[in-house]
Amino acid sequence: MGTAPWWATGAFTLAGVVMAQFVAFVLNRSRENFEESRRWHEDRRDIYLDAVSNAWKIQDAIYSHFEQDESLPDDLASMSTELVGSEEVTEVARKLTVAASLAVSHAQAGASGKALDSCDEIRHTLYYLTDLIRSELTGDKMAVREWHRGRSNRFAARRSAPNG
C-alpha cells in the first residue's frame, strides 16, 4: 500500500477549506439575519404598546361617556401614534385610526349608536392587530387566529349590504 499522490492530498485539503469557509459564511449570514430581525424589536414593541393603549383609552372613554355619563377627555382626539412596522400591521393600524376617529367624532356629536358601533370596530380591529403584532414580534405566523383571517372583507361586505 502506497501513499496518496501529492495532488490528491492538495485537492482534499482545498475542498476542506472551501467547505469550512462555506459553512462559516452560512452561519454568519444566519446570525446577521437574526440580529437584523431583532434590531428594532424593543422599539417596535414599545410603539405597538403605545398604539394599542391609545386605542383602548379611546374606546374606554367613549363607553364611559355613554354608559356612565362621564364627559369626554379633552385630549381624546389627539391620541395618536406614528407606527413603524410591517406593511400589514401599518394597514390594520390605519384602519384602527379611522375607526377611532369615527368613534370620537360620533361621540362628540352625541350619536351614541354610531359611536358604540365604532367602538366595536375598534375592539375587533385591536384583537386582530394584537395577533398581528404578536406574530411579527415572535416570528410565529400562526399567532394570527383563524377567525381574524379574512375578517376585514366579511365586515366590509356586511356593512355595504343593504338593510332589508
Buried (B, 14 or more C-beta within 10 A) or exposed (E): EEEEEEEEEEEEEEEEEEEEEEEEEEEEEEEEEEEEEEEEEEEBEEBBEBBBEBBEBBBEBBBBBBEEEEEBBEEBBEBEBEBEBEEBBBBBBEBBBBBBBBBBBBBBEEBBEBBBBBBEBBBBBBBBBBBBBBBBBEEEEEBBBEEBEEBBEEBEEEEEEEEE
